[in-house]
Each structure stands twice: as C-alpha cells, then as structure tokens.
Amino acid sequence: MAPAGGPRAKKGILERLDAGEVVIGDGSFLLTLEKRGYVKAGLWTPEAVIEHPDAVRQLHMEFLRAGSNVMQTFTFSASEEKMESKWEAVNAAACDLAREVADKGDALVAGGISQTSLYKHHKDEARIKKLFRLQLEVFARKNVDFLIAEYFEHVEEAVWAVEVLKEFGKPVAVTMCINPEGDKDNVTPGECAVKLGKAGANIIGVNCRFGPQTSIQTMKLMKEGLGAAGLKAHLIVQSLGFHTPDCGKGGYLDLPEYPFALEPRLVTRWDIQKYAREAYDLGVRYIGGCCGFEPYHIRAIAEELAPERGFLPPASEKHDSWGSGLSTHTKPWIRARAKREYWENLLPASGRPFCPSLSKPDN
C-alpha cells in the first residue's frame, strides 16, 4: 500500500517529475459536489469551502485515499470577478482545507486559477492579470506547493495566467480545455504548448471538456509541438470523466445532456485504466481527472500504474484487480467475470432502449 508520508518527507512537484515518478492528480469537485447538494449549477462557484467545509474535506480525503498525491485547492471560478467580496475568504479557506488533507499523506497542495469571463468580452490584459494576481497573493500567503492555471480555451489568456503565476517563484502547471482542433482562436495544440512553454510553464497539458480518448490525442499533438520547438516541459492530462466522441470545439458543454443527464456517458474504471496506461506510454507523468472523475476513477489510475509506482493506494484494500474478487461469487456466470479479458472487452449498455448512442451538439 501507499508509503507513509508527511510534511517533512515530501518532495516537490518538479523533484518528483524530474525523477520520472508518476504524480496522480485529483478529480471532480464542481459536478460531484453539485450532485451531493453543496454547489449550485449555473454559478459553479466554490462557496462550499466556507458553507460546507466538511463536504469539501471529505471529497479531498476520498481522493487522497484513492491515490491522489496532489490536493488542488477548490478555487475554480473563485476570482474577484465571480465572487465579489467573498473571493478572498473562499480562496483562503480552500487552501486551508487542501493543506489539512494533504498533510495526512504524501500529497502536495496546488493553488488553482481558471479562465475569466472577462476575456471573452474585454481582452484587458492588465485587468485580467490583476484578477489572477489577487488569487496568487492568497496562495503565496498560504504557501501552496505549486500552482495550476486550468481550464483555458484561449491560449493568450493562459499565457497571461502563467506570466502572473511565475511571479511567485513556485512551479507552474497549465492546462487548456481544448481538443485536437486547437483553441477558440484556432491556435493548434502544438502551438499552444509552445507558447505556454515560452511563457515559462513547467508542466503543460489539457484538462476537462473532453473525454479520455480525445484528451490523449490532444496531448500527442502538444508533445509533438514542444519537441519540434526544442522545448522541454513535463506533461499533464486531467481528462473529463465522460465520453465525448461527438463533441466539437466546445466539448461537453455543447451536449444536450450537459449538465444534468451525463450519467450514460460516464467512463468506467476500466476505461480509466486504459487512459492511464496510454498517458503513461505517451510520456505523461502527471495524470488525473476533472469533472465526472470520482475517487474510484483516481484509484483506477493508481492501480494501473502501481507497477511503476511500487505501491497501491489505501482504497485498493477494498478492490481486487480486474474484478478477481468475483471468483468467490455463488453464481457461475458472475464468477466468469473475474478476469481482465471480460472487463476489457465488455461493451456496456445504457439500459435506455430508445436513446441514441451519440448526440448532436447544440453548438
């Protein structure tokens, strides 16, 4: 099982990645806490860190137990623009919760910022950077271990975020919510990666909006772009937890099922083992999830890459590899499912006889 850890035993994010270690991110907060009754859909803001800290703490704990060794602050859309007078208290509380849980294991705390609504209407670099800098000041005061700029659909704004976060002097990761077609301004994934690398990002990749298969395809293009430009950066992928083969540039936001009827698209634990292996084989060493990724999905990453990491997470105490625990079942047809071949080759049904396999995106 997982090695004992603690604040004094921890290596930094770049120390781990430079050594070739696998870093496992966490998963879904907004969608998961909305389902649990602690986040309001539409606003998608993280007041829960103040209003329901036990709920946020519990989810952090579940990801830690599942194998995550990064506790990302629940600060998505927590800028002054979105939260007005509450922004500072929310960011501070989110840092405290993430640190409290991280220190129960060998996990690091990542302070996270995300794209602004302002950029789409007023590309005011100074004003947008000020919003990022306000959050950064809280992260600096709380001494997070590194920083993540996530969920950017325009590379220009992502570059601005990286430039601000570099002021702290801690490592910076950046992820864009794009597919192989590129960002909203038609900048290719390879070009996006190069721009982010030149801005000083240490870790580059994608998160959210698109499912595992699409995310891996985009990562291949980002890696190729960095290589062609002679730039070195670590790679990160934190995929959406839903299948999105029918999505365009807008990703799952454009699906008619978003956000309240996505369950038929949910990835299985076996899908995520495949995703983890493909990401690892591509050279990605920071692997996690985003919206839709439950703790058992994170456990699937940890179990798939246990040979490389050298240990299993605590949550694997209650989970047998590839369903092998079913071998003791009283029914023979269920015992027959206690093997890898069965689960790898299964084509899951939705149980909805009049529903299509794919949808037509609204945009």
N, C-alpha and C positions, 0 to 999 in steps of 0.2 A: 504494500500500500504506500501512500504518499509519505515522503520523508518528513520528519519533524522540521518545523521552521519557526521563525520568529523575527522580530525587527533586527536583531544583531546578526542573524545568519543570512540575511538576504543579499543577493547580488542585484545590481541594477539591470534595467531592461537591455541596454546595449551590451553589457557584460555577458548576459545570457545568450543574446542573439549572436554576438561575435564568436561565442564558443560553440555555436551550432545547436544550442538547446531549443527544444520546442516550447514556445510560450503559448498558453491557451487563454484566450480571452473569455469574456462572459457572454451573456446572451440578451434576450428580450427583457426590457423593463417597461416601456410605454404600453405595448399591447398586452403584455402579461398582467400588469397592474391594472389596466383598464378592465380586463376580464374579471379580475379579483375585486373590483369595486373601489379602487383607490386613485384612478386617473380618469379624467373626463375626456372622451373622444371629441375631436374637433379642435379643442385648445391644445391638447397634447403637451401640457406643461407639468413640471415635476414638483408641485406643491406638496406632494405626498411625503417628501423628506422631512417636512415640518408637521404636516397634519397627521400623517400615519407613519412615523419613523419605524415602528415595529414591522410593518409590512415590507418596507424597503430593506430593512436589516435582514429580515427572513429570506428575501429573494437573493440578496448578496450571499448569505450563508449557504443557500442551496447551490448556487454556482460554485462557491468555494469547495463544498463537499463533492461536487460533480467533477472537479478537476481544474477549474479556472485558477490561474495564478496572476490574474490582473483583475482588480476591482475598479471598474470605471465609475467615476462619480455620476450620479443620476442628475445630470445637469443639461440634458438635451433641451433646447429652446429655453434656457434659463438666463438669457441675456436681459439687460435692462429694457430693451425694445419689447420683449414679450411679457416680462413680469413686472415692469414698472418698479414700484417701491419695494417689492418683495425679493428682487433679484439677489441682493447681497446675502440676506439671511438664508435663502434657498441654496445658494452655492456653498456657503459655509457649512450648513447642515449636511449637505450631500458629501462634502469632503470628510466630515467627522464620521459619518456612517461607513463610508468606504474604508477609512483607515481603521476603524474599530474592527471590522470584519477581516480586513487584510492581515492585521496583526495576530489573528488567530491561526494563521498558516503562513506558507511561504509565498505570499501574494504581494504584489505591488499596487500602488494607487495611481491611477491615471486621471488627470483632470481633463474633462472633455468640453469642447465647444462645438457648435454646429453652424450651418449656414444661416444667414439672416433673411428675413422677409424684405428688408430694406433694399437689398441688392437688386432685386427684380424691378424695382420702381425708380430707385435713385442710386446709381453707381458712385456713391460718395465715399471714396476710399478713406478719407480722414475720419468720417463719422463711423463707418463700419469698423475700422481698426480701433476706434475708441471703445466700441461695444465689446470687442474681443479683449481689449486691454483691461477693462473693468473686471471681467471674469478672471483674467490672468492674475490680477492683483490679489484676488481671494485665494487662488490656487498657490500662489507664491507664499502668502501668509500661512497657509495650511501645510506648506512644504510637501506637495504631492511629489511622487517619484518621477513621473514623466507626464507628457501632455499629448492629447489626441484632438486633432481637428477632424471632425467626421461629418459625413452626410452633405457633401458639397456637389452640386450639379453644374457649377461653373468653375473652371479651373482658376480663373482670375481671382475670384473671391477666396478660393482655397489657398492660393499663393499669399494673399494678404494675411490670411489667418496664420500661415506658417511664419511669415515675417514677424508678426507680433509675438507669437509663442516662443520664437527663438530668443527673444529678449530676456527670458527667464534663465537661460543657461542650462536648462534640462533637456533631455532628448525629446524630439518631436515626431509623432506619428501623424499621418494624414491619410484619410480615406475619402474617396469620391463615390457617389451613388450613381454610377454610370454603367452602361453595357458596352459591348464591342463597337457600337456606333460612335461612342465618344460622348463628350459633354453637350450641354444645351446649345453651345456655340459652335458645335461640330469640330471641336478640337479632339483629335484621336486619343485613345487611351495611352498610346506610346508617347505622344506629345505632352499629354497631361503629366505623365510620370516624369518626363524630362524637366518640365517647368517646375514641378514640385521639388525635384532633386536639386535643381539650381538655386531654388529659394532656401535650401538648407534642411529640408526634411530628412530625418534619419531613417524613417520607416514609411513605406508608401504602398497604397493599395486601394481596395474598394470595400464598401460596406452597404448593407441594406438594399432596398428597392428591387433587387434581382436575386433569383434562387441560386443554389449551389453551382449548377452546370454553367449558367451564364456568367457567374462571378469568376469561375475558374478560367473561362475563355477570355474574359477581360484582363485577368491577371497575366495571362500568357502574353498579351499584347503590351501590357505595361512593362513586363520584364524585358521583352524584345526591344522596346524603346529605350530603356535605360542602358541595355547592353550596347546598342548601336551608337549611343551618345558617349559611351565610355564612362558612365556614371555608376557609382556603387551606392546601393541603399538596401536595407532589409525590406522584405515584403510582408504585407499583412492582408489577410482576407477575412472579412466578417460578414458572411452571406446572410441574405434573408432566409427565413425558415419556411418558405413556401415555394412551390414550383411555379415558374413564370415563363414557360416557353412561348406563350402567346403575347408577351408584352413588347411594346415598343420602347422608345427612349424614356418615357415616364415611369416605367416599371409598374409595380403592383398598385400604385396609386390610381392608375387609369383603369384598373379592372372593375367591373360592376360589383364584384364581391367585396371590394375594399370598403370599410374595414371590418364589417360585422359578419361576413359569411365566407371567410377564407379557410375555414377548417378542412374542407375537402382537398385543399392544396397542400396541407401540412406535410412536411418531409418526415420520413420515418427515421428511426435511429440508424437503420442500415444505410439509408441514403447518405446520412452524415458520416458514417464510417468511410464510405466511398469518397465523399468530398474531402475528408481529412487526408486520406491517402493520396488523392490526386494533387491536393495542395502541397503536401509534403514532397511528393515526387517532382513537382514543379520548382521546388526550392523555397517555397513559402515556409517560414518558421514561426510566424505569429498567426495563429489560426483560431478564430472564434465565430461568433454569430451575432445577429442583430434581431430585428423584430420577428417574432414567431419562434425563436430559438429558446426552448425550455431547458431546464437543467439536465434532463436526460439526453438531450442532444449534445450538450457540452460533455457529458460523461462518454458519449459515443466517440467524440474526438479523442478523449483521454485514453479510452480503451483501444482504439485503433492504433494509436501511436505509443502505446505502453512499451512495446519492444525498444523503441528509440529512446523513450524517456527513462526506462528502467523501473517503472513502478505504475501501479494502478491508483485511482483516486479512492477515497473512503466510500463513495457511493457505490463502488463496484462490489462491496461486501454483499449487497442485495441484488446483484445482477450477474448472471452467468454468460460467458462468452457465446455469442451466436445462438442463444436460446437453449444451451445444453441442459439447463435445469429442467426443461420439459421432459427429459428422458425418464423421469420418475412418475410421470402422469399415469393415471389409471386407464385412460383411453388410448388405444394404439395409434389412432390417426393423429393425435396430438403428440404422442411420443415421436412420431415420424418427423415432426417439425423441429426436433432438437439438433439441427445441424445447419451449418453455414450455407450449403447449397440451396436449401429450401428458401431461406430468407433472401438470399441474393437474387434468386430467380423469380420470386413472387411478384406478380403484378397486382397491387392492391385495388380492390373495387371500392367505389364510394358508397354503395348501397342506395344510390339515388337513380332509379331506372329511367327517369325521363330527363335527366340532366346531361348536358354536353360535357365532353372531356376538356374542351377549351372554351374560352370566351372571346368576345370581340371587345377589345379595349375601347373605352369611351373617348379617347383622345389619340 
